């Protein structure tokens, strides 16, 4: 309590008044009654003035808090002096900064949500419009069986596209919310790669693409097998789609004391230099992207990898292919 600057001054003034009054009583005993009355009045006045000053300071702080509750975070109430009011002012200022940061974060999240809704609406609009047109055509009489089968197949493909988009968005939103707990199991990289390329073997066979695997069967890392497979599927799928017929995919994996590394290379058309900084951004589509691309597969893969203490980099040159380098670190400091 004695660290409080205001209380120190109050006690000092009271002690000085009391000492002066005491000496007055000793020197002028005949006027002792008047001196005691004057002393009492003076002490009451000093206490009143001190209390009034403290109430004024508290009133100012109350007004400051009302402004904060109204959304004004620009006021600075810091006080570098000692005392309980100074400590309170500094604590209020810290809370103000925290609320300001939270408010800015909420505005950013709101902006991102608006952009995401706009992007999702745009991505869903094309397949939904296409299905509506084809459904209308299917209702027409005299439509040939060949066209009917074609339209029905196209509607199924569009529904699969929508289902994949919604599923990917749900996964991303869960990861953004931190509601997914990634396992820390020992993963054999060779098994992970075989699991990841299995759904893509038919598209690769249709395009007569070759696959080369290079790596030791004992290479491992700690992570979540299913989610890691999801990430690799999206990356390899991107390579398959952008590699022409007769192209080649090479997957190399290795391990050292610091990290486990997986390199995925293709001989596709590559990524434009201007697109490389944004390749993992959601809904971003480079100039070499296909019409069916929605720009979310690589964003999902990057989110999965970084959530498991990993990193992913991409190198590419137009006409010469693309190389994805994935690293899962042994220990994060």
Long-range contacts (C-beta under 8 A, 24 or more apart in sequence): 3-82, 3-83, 4-82, 4-83, 4-84, 5-81, 5-82, 5-83, 5-86, 6-50, 6-53, 6-54, 6-83, 6-85, 7-83, 10-46, 10-47, 10-50, 13-46, 14-43, 14-46, 17-42, 17-43, 17-46, 18-43, 54-85, 57-85, 58-85, 61-85, 61-88, 61-89, 61-92, 64-92, 65-92, 68-92, 68-96, 68-99, 71-103, 73-97, 73-99, 73-100, 73-103, 116-282, 119-282, 119-283, 120-165, 120-169, 122-283, 123-165, 123-283, 123-294, 124-162, 124-165, 127-158, 127-159, 127-161, 127-162, 128-158, 128-162, 130-154, 130-158, 131-155, 131-158, 131-159, 161-292, 161-294, 165-294, 165-296, 168-296, 168-297, 168-300, 169-296, 171-230, 171-300, 172-282, 172-296, 172-299, 172-300, 172-303, 175-303, 175-304, 175-307, 180-227, 180-307, 182-223, 182-224, 182-227, 182-307, 182-308, 183-223, 183-224, 183-225, 184-222, 184-223, 184-224, 185-222, 185-223, 185-224, 185-225, 186-220, 186-221, 186-222, 187-220, 187-221, 187-222, 187-223, 187-225, 187-228, 188-217, 188-218, 188-219, 188-220, 189-215, 189-219, 189-220, 189-221, 189-253, 189-255, 189-260, 189-262, 190-215, 190-217, 190-219, 190-253, 192-225, 192-228, 192-229, 192-232, 193-232, 193-251, 193-253, 193-262, 195-225, 195-229, 196-229, 196-232, 196-233, 196-236, 197-236, 197-251, 199-233, 200-233, 200-236, 200-237, 200-240, 203-240, 204-240, 204-249, 207-240, 207-243, 207-244, 207-245, 207-246, 207-247, 208-245, 208-246, 209-240, 209-243, 209-245, 209-246, 209-247, 209-248, 209-249, 210-247, 210-248, 210-249, 211-248, 211-249, 211-250, 211-251, 212-248, 212-249, 212-250, 212-251, 213-251, 213-252, 214-250, 214-251, 214-252, 214-253, 215-251, 215-252, 215-253, 215-254, 216-253, 216-254, 216-255, 219-253, 219-254, 219-255, 219-260, 220-255, 220-260, 221-255, 221-259, 221-260, 221-328, 221-330, 222-328, 222-330, 223-308, 223-310, 223-328, 224-308, 227-304, 227-307, 227-308, 228-304, 228-305, 228-308, 230-300, 230-301, 230-304, 231-300, 231-301, 231-302, 231-304, 231-305, 231-326, 232-262, 232-264, 232-301, 234-297, 234-298, 234-300, 234-301, 235-264, 235-297, 235-298, 235-301, 235-324, 235-326, 236-264, 237-297, 238-297, 238-298, 239-264, 239-265, 239-266, 239-268, 239-322, 239-324, 240-266, 241-290, 241-293, 242-266, 242-268, 242-269, 242-270, 242-288, 242-290, 242-322, 243-267, 243-268, 243-269, 243-321, 244-268, 244-269, 257-330, 258-329, 258-330, 259-327, 259-328, 259-329, 259-330, 260-327, 260-328, 260-330, 261-325, 261-326, 261-327, 261-328, 262-325, 262-326, 262-327, 263-323, 263-324, 263-325, 263-326, 264-323, 264-324, 264-326, 265-321, 265-322, 265-323, 265-324, 266-321, 266-322, 266-323, 267-320, 267-321, 268-321, 268-322, 269-318, 269-319, 270-316, 270-317, 270-318, 270-319, 270-320, 270-321, 270-322, 271-314, 271-316, 271-318, 271-322, 272-318, 273-318, 276-314, 276-316, 279-314, 280-312, 280-314, 288-318
